[in-house]
Amino acid sequence: MIFSILTQDFFVRAVFTSIYDAKELTEYKAVELLGTRENVLMAEYVYHFLFNTVQRLWVEYRTRSGKGAKARRSYMLGVLSGFRDKLTAQGQTADLAAAASGLNAVQCRALIRQGDRALATYVGHRYPRLASKRWGSGHGDRSSFAAGVTDGGSITIHRGLTHQSGNRGLRLPGGKI
């Protein structure tokens, strides 16, 4: 579900594949994210953020509710569903923000579609025999799913740190203490 969110809202495509290790005689599952460098870096950041946040929220929910392992999948799917709903709502307000910046919503959507076509063309050239698959999102524990949706709606992604300035200690920028 995290990769579904990434491909829907972060302008990347995810390709699931297997890698065979002849030395270990085993097969590993892998995911390749395709898109512009900036979009792939953002999607990677969002993936790790969501993965860790969902794990943390599950531990909090489990201690709060006393639910067992059977409710885990339902709760986690609910969290991701609630987060996706929040992104969808923010996308509608992003159209208003785009209009305020000088572009109207139609121009903004046209630029996004143009980028999507370019990415689809690139993915088609790189993986000419690629097939799409849909997965079901069955959730058995409805109360855990509903609690997850509520908790997922409160997730906020903060800007990641991309540059380390190093430890400057007590020294001020001018070199004085």
FIVEX-698889 format. One record per residue (C-alpha): z, x, y. Coordinates in steps of 0.2 Angstrom, whole numbers, padded with zeros to 4 digits, always signed. Layout:
BEGIN
ZXY/...
END
This chain:
BEGIN
+0000+0000+0000/+0003+0015+0012/-0015+0021+0009/-0021+0003+0013/-0012+0003+0029/-0019+0020+0033/-0037+0015+0030/-0035-0001+0039/-0027+0005+0055/-0028+0024+0056/-0047+0027+0055/-0047+0036+0039/-0054+0033+0021/-0043+0037+0006/-0052+0043-0010/-0042+0043-0026/-0047+0056-0039/-0041+0066-0053/-0040+0085-0055/-0040+0093-0072/-0031+0109-0074/-0038+0118-0089/-0025+0131-0089/-0011+0118-0091/-0022+0106-0100/-0016+0092-0089/-0024+0080-0076/-0016+0077-0059/-0019+0062-0048/-0025+0067-0030/-0029+0058-0014/-0042+0064-0001/-0041+0058+0016/-0057+0058+0026/-0060+0056+0044/-0059+0066+0060/-0047+0080+0061/-0036+0071+0073/-0036+0055+0063/-0032+0064+0046/-0018+0073+0054/-0011+0057+0061/-0013+0048+0044/-0004+0062+0035/+0010+0061+0047/+0011+0042+0046/+0010+0043+0027/+0025+0055+0026/+0035+0045+0039/+0032+0028+0030/+0036+0036+0013/+0052+0043+0018/+0057+0028+0029/+0053+0016+0014/+0064+0026+0003/+0078+0027+0016/+0077+0008+0019/+0078+0004+0001/+0094+0014-0001/+0102+0005+0013/+0096-0012+0007/+0102-0008-0011/+0120-0004-0005/+0120-0019+0007/+0114-0032-0005/+0119-0025-0022/+0102-0028-0029/+0096-0017-0044/+0080-0007-0048/+0070-0023-0052/+0070-0028-0034/+0065-0011-0028/+0046-0014-0029/+0047-0031-0021/+0058-0024-0006/+0046-0009-0003/+0031-0020-0003/+0040-0031+0009/+0044-0017+0021/+0026-0011+0021/+0019-0029+0023/+0031-0031+0038/+0025-0015+0045/+0007-0020+0043/+0010-0037+0052/+0018-0027+0066/+0003-0016+0067/-0009-0031+0067/+0001-0039+0081/+0001-0023+0091/-0018-0022+0088/-0020-0038+0098/-0010-0031+0112/-0020-0015+0111/-0035-0025+0116/-0026-0030+0132/-0021-0012+0136/-0039-0006+0133/-0045-0019+0146/-0032-0013+0158/-0038+0005+0156/-0056+0000+0161/-0064-0005+0145/-0065-0023+0139/-0060-0028+0122/-0078-0030+0116/-0082-0012+0121/-0066-0005+0113/-0070-0014+0097/-0089-0008+0097/-0083+0010+0099/-0071+0008+0084/-0085+0000+0074/-0097+0014+0078/-0084+0027+0072/-0081+0017+0056/-0100+0017+0052/-0101+0036+0055/-0086+0038+0043/-0093+0026+0030/-0110+0036+0031/-0100+0053+0028/-0090+0046+0014/-0106+0039+0006/-0114+0056+0007/-0099+0065+0000/-0096+0053-0014/-0112+0044-0018/-0105+0036-0033/-0089+0030-0026/-0083+0013-0031/-0070+0002-0022/-0055-0006-0031/-0043-0019-0026/-0025-0019-0032/-0014-0034-0033/+0002-0034-0023/+0013-0044-0035/+0031-0045-0029/+0043-0053-0041/+0060-0054-0031/+0055-0065-0016/+0072-0063-0007/+0070-0044-0008/+0052-0045-0002/+0057-0056+0013/+0071-0044+0017/+0059-0030+0016/+0047-0039+0028/+0061-0041+0041/+0066-0023+0039/+0047-0017+0040/+0044-0026+0056/+0057-0015+0064/+0049+0001+0060/+0043+0011+0075/+0033+0027+0073/+0038+0040+0085/+0026+0054+0091/+0027+0069+0080/+0031+0087+0085/+0015+0098+0085/+0021+0113+0094/+0036+0124+0092/+0042+0133+0108/+0054+0144+0098/+0073+0146+0101/+0076+0151+0119/+0095+0151+0117/+0104+0151+0133/+0090+0159+0143/+0082+0149+0157/+0063+0150+0159/+0065+0163+0173/+0074+0175+0162/+0091+0172+0170/+0106+0167+0161/
END
